[in-house]
Amino acid sequence: MTNSFRTLKLALAQANPVMGDISGNLDKARQARAEAARLGADLLVLPELYIVGYTPEDLVLKPAIQRDCRRAVERLASETADGGPAVLVGTPWMDETGALRNAVALIEGGAVAALRFKADLPNYSVFDEKRVFVPGPLPTPVTFRGIRLGLPVCEDIWKPDVVEHLSESGAELLIVINGSPYRWTVTRERLDIATARVVESGLPMVYVNTVGGQDELVFDGASFGLNPDRELACRLPAFREALALVTLAEGEEGWRIVAGDVAPYPDVQAANWLACVTGLRDYVEKNRFPGVVLGLSGGIDSAVVAAMAVDAFGADKVRCLMLPYRYTSADSLEDAAQCAAALGVPYDVVAIADPVEGFLKALGPLFAGTQADTTEENLQSRARGTILMAVSNKFGSMVLTTGNKSEMSVGYCTLYGDMNGGFNPIKDLYKMQVYGLAEWRNAHRPDGLKGPAGEVIPRRIITKAPTAELRENQTDQDSLPPYPVLDGILNGLVEEEKTVAELIAAGFDEATVRRVEHLLYIAEYKRRQAAPGVKITTKNFGRDRRYPITNRFRDRG
């Protein structure tokens, strides 16, 4: 007697939805379904909460958006009466008990055929799903064309319970929809978790992730298929939309994913650069700004941000301004001009002497008898910020701010000055990481970026001592420890939550550690007013690390 084995063809839609654009997201789903039909797919798979976008936060609590999401799903469901591919799609869903769920809907034959609800709602790091959703019960398999599908949603696979329940309930394979944001360690973590689940269950797993930027979060896609013997059977490209046909075949030992293309995942430098560019591009374009403007100082941070902006939008949508004052060196003027020329961007020089001197004159009677200090230095930064915002107002471009995580950590930045801006692509990169990315970008240009190849950041910008140039012969190290030391301490305090004693035992100077810890705490009020920026590390300032502004705690141990 001959066994009759089955196959299942999935179209994995690694899509980039726009938050709240339900009709636009629905149209993209239709386009993906048409492509899935062309490829001969049985089932199109779209990511977690695709219909509204991820993560919707409190937006999803609005009854109007719940209504519109349901209507969109039902409209898409009605279109499946044409006999084409069925669809798995993530959506908010108010169930019959009045509980709002993070749902995956199977739609086929003109109707919503089945719903399953996310059981394990994450409530840590950048996630706050318990605030807005009610967890579902442990899900049972969904039968699709005689095949029992296990449909966990994202966090449901990070612990064994949901997959174990699905396996015990008769699931034959796992399809996981995800909204899993990028951080520099996440790819290995995802594969480790998925491997654990397929080994425990003996079931193959298809993992479909969203892609693109949503405020501070960037989703890297990199959707994949994993067989029970740990074989990575397929993987879609990272940081780009893609749709791929994946075939699963049943054999004597169960279901397996037929091996297909395995796109290489970028190394950490490439991934960090692509994450920053993706987050910047989507923040600006999804908010409908025509381009960006930034101050190009001749320093490393603004040069890297300018290069990211050109990679994201092309040179014609990036405008750079050099805003010199009496302390701006000839080297900085030359370096900024060379960087602008290498990137091919429009470049203007707007001297700030008149506005700064005007401020000093106006404040002269109030400041009589006092010594010049950071007050006068900050007037320079604030004059620059005002000019950049005026250019933004006049021409509509978004101002990019360019402070790195090291500076933001210790408050080495000026409110209403260099902190002015709508977005900061390097906000979550420490200073030494910025240097590393500058070196990397000069040697690499990934496919799909709009900037030129070759050296886009002049060598001297990378090698010279960093300085804010707010007084004669100033360098950052007049006020801060050397950046390799500072970054090491900050990594311990912020990313690893180490104690002061642990950092001292690791070899850092005690006085320096205590000073950095103090600066970290007292700069919280500045960070609350900082522009959003791309999340790269394990603990970005904002969604990950939420500290009180008023805070007298210091680690005295």
VOGU-3710 file (C-alpha; in Angstrom, 3 decimals, decimal comma):
1> mtnsfrtlkl> 0,000/0,000/0,000  1,382/3,445/-0,955  1,250/6,322/1,518  -0,431/9,501/0,238  1,747/12,348/1,463  0,689/15,978/1,408  2,343/19,327/0,684  1,588/22,855/1,829  2,802/25,942/-0,005  3,156/29,088/2,097
11> alaqanpvmg> 3,787/32,599/0,814  5,715/34,386/3,559  4,999/38,122/3,364  7,717/39,956/5,262  5,811/43,235/5,167  6,294/46,815/6,386  2,914/48,125/7,556  2,257/51,767/8,407  0,871/52,289/11,888  -2,833/53,076/11,789
21> disgnldkar> -3,031/53,075/7,965  -5,562/50,284/7,905  -6,734/50,856/4,341  -3,137/51,119/3,102  -2,122/47,969/4,943  -5,152/46,186/3,529  -4,189/47,211/0,000  -0,665/45,844/0,529  -2,163/42,600/1,816  -4,214/42,365/-1,375
31> qaraeaarlg> -1,092/42,890/-3,469  0,731/40,216/-1,480  -2,172/37,824/-1,966  -2,136/38,419/-5,704  1,583/37,605/-5,772  0,974/34,545/-3,598  -1,632/33,362/-6,092  0,800/33,860/-8,945  3,336/31,695/-7,111  0,777/28,963/-6,513
41> adllvlpely> 0,605/29,358/-2,723  -2,057/27,717/-0,609  -1,729/30,166/2,248  -0,377/33,720/2,578  1,170/34,533/5,965  1,336/38,149/7,172  3,024/39,348/10,396  1,738/40,029/13,902  -0,862/42,826/14,196  -0,215/43,572/10,527
51> ivgytpedlv> -3,600/45,200/9,943  -2,925/48,026/12,425  0,889/47,894/12,719  3,144/46,878/15,583  3,311/47,989/18,311  0,091/50,036/18,463  0,312/50,891/22,183  -2,777/52,715/23,470  -3,965/53,492/19,941  -5,474/50,015/19,866
61> lkpaiqrdcr> -7,761/50,886/22,783  -9,800/53,243/20,600  -13,111/51,617/19,668  -12,941/53,230/16,227  -9,658/51,544/15,343  -10,892/48,204/16,669  -13,928/48,578/14,420  -11,878/49,519/11,361  -9,422/46,649/11,867  -12,262/44,148/12,072
71> raverlaset> -13,894/45,571/8,963  -10,590/45,304/7,079  -10,130/41,666/8,068  -13,702/40,839/7,115  -13,307/42,656/3,795  -10,141/40,692/3,027  -11,928/37,522/4,099  -14,773/38,165/1,675  -12,250/38,376/-1,158  -10,977/34,857/-0,428
81> adggpavlvg> -14,235/33,514/-1,873  -12,460/33,694/-5,240  -10,733/30,364/-4,547  -7,275/31,902/-4,319  -4,866/31,605/-1,397  -6,173/31,674/2,144  -4,570/34,207/4,499  -3,135/34,180/8,003  -3,022/37,719/9,333  -2,335/39,382/12,671
91> tpwmdetgal> -4,960/41,812/13,943  -6,490/43,256/17,093  -9,773/41,483/17,750  -12,538/42,057/20,258  -13,854/38,607/21,129  -17,383/37,654/22,092  -16,635/38,313/25,800  -15,578/41,898/25,123  -11,875/41,146/25,638  -9,421/42,800/23,257
101> rnavaliegg> -6,989/40,187/21,920  -3,795/40,091/19,930  -5,113/37,664/17,330  -4,118/35,629/14,318  -6,996/35,124/11,894  -7,265/32,361/9,303  -9,422/33,625/6,474  -10,538/31,407/3,602  -13,561/30,627/1,550  -14,977/34,111/1,993
111> avaalrfkad> -15,016/34,130/5,794  -12,952/34,335/8,959  -12,554/30,582/9,396  -10,647/30,551/12,695  -9,099/32,828/15,310  -6,369/32,161/17,816  -5,188/34,575/20,487  -1,728/35,327/21,811  -1,442/33,651/25,199  1,876/34,969/26,505
121> lpnysvfdek> 1,746/38,775/26,404  5,193/40,330/26,865  5,470/43,084/29,439  9,183/43,849/29,594  11,774/45,836/27,673  9,960/47,667/24,847  6,781/45,614/25,253  3,705/46,625/27,227  1,036/44,319/25,829  -0,652/43,493/29,105
131> rvfvpgplpt> -1,646/47,144/29,238  -3,812/46,863/26,131  -4,588/43,190/25,437  -6,135/40,320/27,350  -4,129/37,074/27,099  -5,778/34,230/25,274  -6,107/30,645/26,477  -3,541/28,071/25,447  -4,337/27,658/21,744  -5,363/24,479/20,013
141> pvtfrgirlg> -4,456/23,681/16,404  -6,403/25,108/13,473  -7,330/22,704/10,694  -6,557/24,001/7,228  -7,239/21,726/4,268  -6,896/18,716/6,524  -3,615/19,881/8,090  -3,515/20,782/11,791  -1,621/24,068/12,087  -0,156/25,347/15,331
151> lpvcediwkp> -0,380/29,134/15,318  1,562/30,629/18,235  2,084/34,390/18,127  5,604/35,782/18,687  6,180/35,661/22,475  4,232/32,393/22,636  7,335/30,513/21,475  9,783/32,124/23,934  8,641/29,719/26,648  7,797/26,044/26,072
161> dvvehlsesg> 4,174/26,001/27,321  2,263/27,087/24,214  4,186/24,934/21,742  4,037/21,963/24,105  0,252/22,350/24,334  -0,072/22,629/20,554  2,065/19,554/20,032  0,094/17,544/22,554  -3,144/18,737/20,896  -2,092/17,296/17,537
171> aellivings> -0,421/20,167/15,675  1,537/18,923/12,672  3,591/22,062/12,049  4,066/25,548/13,506  3,495/28,902/11,776  4,522/31,814/13,986  3,672/35,419/13,153  5,923/37,994/14,790  6,614/41,626/15,537  10,128/41,051/16,845
181> pyrwtvtrer> 12,229/44,247/16,941  15,930/44,431/16,225  18,693/44,671/18,771  22,230/43,589/18,150  21,844/40,228/19,915  18,382/39,277/18,710  19,149/37,067/15,701  21,024/34,471/17,683  18,426/34,629/20,462  15,568/34,009/18,029
191> ldiatarvve> 17,268/31,028/16,438  18,129/29,567/19,831  14,517/29,876/21,001  13,078/28,491/17,762  15,548/25,602/17,819  14,526/24,717/21,362  10,850/24,647/20,370  11,269/22,494/17,256  13,529/20,035/19,065  11,094/19,750/21,991
201> sglpmvyvnt> 8,039/19,361/19,775  9,488/17,550/16,783  7,591/19,981/14,542  8,965/22,264/11,822  8,524/26,003/12,361  7,924/28,800/9,889  8,717/32,167/11,497  7,359/35,296/9,760  8,577/38,648/11,074  7,584/42,187/10,222
211> vggqdelvfd> 10,129/44,617/8,778  10,664/48,391/8,885  10,691/51,204/11,398  8,024/52,262/13,874  9,110/55,208/16,012  12,100/53,942/18,049  11,705/50,312/17,027  13,138/48,737/13,905  12,025/45,310/12,714  14,631/43,426/10,746
221> gasfglnpdr> 12,485/40,788/9,068  14,861/37,868/8,453  11,911/35,455/8,487  12,969/31,812/8,414  12,009/28,157/8,358  13,501/25,634/10,778  13,207/21,858/10,625  13,017/19,570/13,676  16,618/18,413/13,122  17,748/22,087/13,506
231> elacrlpafr> 18,243/22,599/9,778  17,787/26,245/8,788  15,777/25,501/5,666  15,199/29,052/4,443  15,634/32,677/5,446  14,406/35,898/3,883  16,657/38,968/3,591  17,059/41,274/6,580  15,865/44,888/6,606  13,820/44,719/3,418
241> ealalvtlae> 10,318/43,731/2,389  10,132/40,351/0,721  7,672/37,673/-0,285  8,870/34,107/-0,711  7,235/30,776/-1,437  8,098/28,056/1,075  6,992/24,459/0,597  6,382/21,985/3,401  6,186/18,302/2,545  4,878/15,422/4,614
251> geegwrivag> 6,988/12,303/4,825  7,013/9,112/6,839  8,524/10,961/9,802  6,190/13,949/9,591  6,419/17,370/8,007  9,573/19,110/6,827  10,306/22,398/5,145  11,803/21,850/1,716  15,178/23,557/1,745  15,252/26,846/-0,130
261> dvapypdvqa> 17,233/30,066/-0,203  18,963/31,047/3,037  19,783/34,743/2,842  22,892/35,590/4,880  22,266/37,729/7,945  24,430/40,885/8,055  27,303/41,046/10,522  26,796/43,298/13,549  28,259/46,431/11,959  26,193/46,051/8,810
271> anwlacvtgl> 23,070/45,207/10,810  23,482/48,225/13,084  23,978/50,522/10,105  20,977/49,078/8,261  18,843/49,350/11,398  19,720/53,035/11,802  19,065/53,773/8,131  15,790/51,811/8,115  14,506/53,453/11,287  15,424/56,917/10,030
281> rdyveknrfp> 13,898/56,356/6,597  10,597/55,037/7,870  10,235/57,640/10,623  10,679/60,493/8,160  8,723/59,000/5,265  5,853/57,544/7,297  5,428/60,965/8,913  5,455/62,517/5,415  8,435/64,837/5,689  9,990/65,733/2,313
291> gvvlglsggi> 13,572/65,425/3,553  15,942/66,224/6,396  18,305/68,973/7,491  21,165/68,774/9,983  24,134/70,692/11,256  27,395/69,321/9,832  30,073/70,336/12,312  33,111/68,527/10,984  32,810/66,011/13,841  32,220/62,280/13,766
301> dsavvaamav> 28,605/62,187/14,958  27,137/64,621/12,442  29,190/63,050/9,627  27,806/59,589/10,412  24,239/60,904/10,649  24,654/62,704/7,317  25,891/59,501/5,698  22,956/57,532/7,132  20,544/60,168/5,858  21,966/60,036/2,334
311> dafgadkvrc> 21,816/56,231/2,424  18,165/56,492/3,476  16,864/59,237/1,169  19,459/60,140/-1,425  21,568/63,293/-1,447  18,873/65,522/-2,919  16,679/65,136/0,183  19,446/65,878/2,719  20,549/69,437/3,481  23,615/70,142/5,622
321> lmlpyrytsa> 24,484/73,420/7,335  27,838/74,419/8,774  27,187/76,931/11,568  30,594/78,361/12,521  31,561/80,678/15,363  34,886/82,076/16,499  35,940/78,739/18,037  35,243/76,703/14,894  38,611/75,524/13,617  39,831/75,672/10,049
331> dsledaaqca> 40,056/71,867/10,165  36,370/71,603/11,037  35,382/73,926/8,200  37,454/71,910/5,764  36,313/68,520/7,070  32,617/69,421/6,948  32,951/70,702/3,387  34,808/67,552/2,312  32,180/65,319/3,942  29,351/67,201/2,206
341> aalgvpydvv> 31,177/66,917/-1,122  31,785/63,173/-0,647  28,088/62,650/0,077  26,955/65,003/-2,664  24,563/66,926/-0,417  23,499/70,584/-0,595  25,734/72,437/1,858  25,421/75,952/3,273  27,550/77,964/5,696  25,561/80,179/8,058
351> aiadpvegfl> 27,714/82,079/10,544  26,221/82,414/14,011  28,320/85,351/15,278  25,532/87,914/14,981  22,845/85,968/16,878  25,289/84,846/19,568  26,648/88,355/20,087  23,079/89,633/20,115  22,205/87,260/22,938  25,331/88,230/24,863
361> kalgplfagt> 24,532/91,922/24,445  20,937/91,452/25,586  22,056/89,462/28,636  24,971/91,777/29,437  23,219/93,795/32,156  21,916/90,625/33,839  25,307/88,895/33,697  27,388/91,905/34,792  30,051/90,939/37,339  29,877/87,187/36,566
371> qadtteenlq> 32,464/84,969/34,923  31,871/83,390/31,551  31,065/79,666/31,823  28,937/77,037/30,118  26,090/79,556/29,957  27,849/81,461/27,206  28,968/78,226/25,540  25,399/76,956/25,418  24,235/80,131/23,697  26,256/79,004/20,685
381> srargtilma> 24,541/75,630/20,630  21,120/77,199/21,066  21,725/79,682/18,275  22,570/76,766/16,002  19,450/74,919/17,086  17,278/77,945/16,376  18,710/78,334/12,874  18,192/74,667/12,054  14,607/74,820/13,271  14,005/77,936/11,178
391> vsnkfgsmvl> 15,231/76,128/8,062  12,948/73,223/8,974  9,960/75,543/9,378  10,645/77,343/6,125  11,278/74,326/3,882  9,481/71,519/5,714  12,453/69,213/6,250  12,850/67,420/9,565  15,840/68,430/11,706  18,030/65,482/12,641
401> ttgnksemsv> 19,825/65,626/15,946  23,178/63,897/16,196  24,057/63,110/19,823  25,328/59,618/20,626  24,394/57,413/23,583  27,564/58,217/25,512  26,720/61,914/25,461  23,037/61,339/26,179  23,979/59,130/29,123  25,964/61,794/30,946
411> gyctlygdmn> 24,149/64,906/29,758  26,934/66,150/27,491  24,382/67,914/25,314  22,425/71,161/25,335  18,674/71,368/25,696  17,138/73,483/22,922  20,511/73,473/21,186  22,229/70,422/19,745  19,313/68,376/21,108  16,896/70,170/18,771
421> ggfnpikdly> 15,412/67,877/16,187  12,728/65,391/15,309  14,751/62,175/15,167  18,196/60,847/16,016  19,400/57,710/14,205  22,493/57,285/16,454  20,791/57,948/19,788  21,350/54,355/20,944  24,955/54,002/19,743  27,851/54,606/22,103
431> kmqvyglaew> 30,628/56,873/20,885  33,060/54,066/20,097  30,335/52,309/18,127  29,882/55,473/16,080  33,585/55,425/15,243  33,361/51,762/14,318  30,413/52,378/12,009  32,220/55,258/10,313  35,132/52,960/9,498  32,735/50,260/8,348
441> rnahrpdglk> 30,703/52,557/6,073  33,838/53,894/4,394  34,663/50,307/3,413  31,148/49,009/2,645  27,971/50,039/0,902  25,155/47,493/1,275  22,799/46,925/-1,634  19,661/49,014/-1,614  21,167/52,119/-0,047  21,120/55,429/-1,899
451> gpageviprr> 24,459/56,881/-0,819  27,721/56,650/-2,751  30,337/53,950/-2,316  33,839/54,684/-1,078  35,062/57,021/1,643  32,093/59,180/2,604  33,510/60,257/5,985  36,902/61,995/5,613  39,721/60,295/7,455  40,572/63,245/9,674
461> iitkaptael> 37,026/63,318/11,065  37,638/59,811/12,389  41,156/60,385/13,729  40,989/63,845/15,325  40,087/64,419/18,979  36,330/64,973/19,394  35,323/68,472/20,456  32,219/70,618/20,762  34,329/73,698/19,879  32,513/75,974/22,303
471> renqtdqdsl> 35,738/77,516/23,687  39,399/77,729/22,763  41,236/74,406/22,429  38,331/72,453/23,890  38,082/68,667/23,632  35,416/66,315/24,988  37,986/64,795/27,302  38,249/68,086/29,187  34,878/67,176/30,699  34,582/63,418/30,256
481> ppypvldgil> 36,751/60,331/30,700  38,263/58,978/27,460  35,438/57,452/25,442  36,717/53,850/25,624  36,656/54,181/29,426  33,349/56,037/29,528  31,668/53,534/27,216  32,933/50,617/29,275  31,494/52,102/32,465  28,206/53,007/30,800
491> nglveeektv> 27,842/49,563/29,296  28,202/48,145/32,776  25,773/50,585/34,411  23,126/50,713/31,697  23,206/47,499/29,661  24,392/45,063/32,321  23,028/46,741/35,500  26,321/46,172/37,268  26,997/47,641/40,677  29,661/50,251/41,295
501> aeliaagfde> 31,622/47,640/43,255  31,564/45,234/40,311  32,888/47,892/37,951  35,661/48,840/40,366  36,567/45,160/40,712  36,707/44,993/36,893  39,483/47,594/36,956  37,731/50,948/36,544  38,802/53,852/38,736  36,388/54,270/41,657
511> atvrrvehll> 36,093/58,053/41,475  35,442/57,884/37,737  32,758/55,224/38,127  30,964/57,183/40,838  31,132/60,385/38,810  29,740/58,687/35,710  26,942/57,104/37,745  26,051/60,528/39,160  26,045/62,140/35,712  23,894/59,301/34,378
521> yiaeykrrqa> 21,198/59,901/36,970  21,118/63,693/36,834  20,804/63,736/33,028  17,437/61,956/33,066  15,552/65,231/32,672  17,424/65,921/29,444  16,766/62,483/28,033  13,022/62,913/28,644  13,128/65,863/26,250  15,321/64,224/23,621
531> apgvkittkn> 14,135/63,288/20,149  13,257/59,632/19,555  15,907/57,468/17,960  16,550/53,954/16,708  16,826/51,187/19,300  20,045/49,208/18,804  21,241/48,055/22,224  19,574/45,896/24,844  18,486/48,957/26,866  17,755/52,115/24,967
541> fgrdrrypit> 16,764/55,304/26,749  12,997/55,535/26,537  11,018/52,354/26,025  13,581/50,058/27,662  14,935/52,132/30,535  12,350/54,199/32,382  13,852/56,008/35,346  12,368/58,771/37,505  13,702/62,262/36,911  13,679/63,159/40,603
551> nrfrdrg> 16,015/60,572/42,079  18,580/60,757/44,885  19,644/57,127/44,746  23,356/56,427/44,362  25,055/53,052/44,673  27,012/53,402/47,933  27,925/49,738/48,205
//
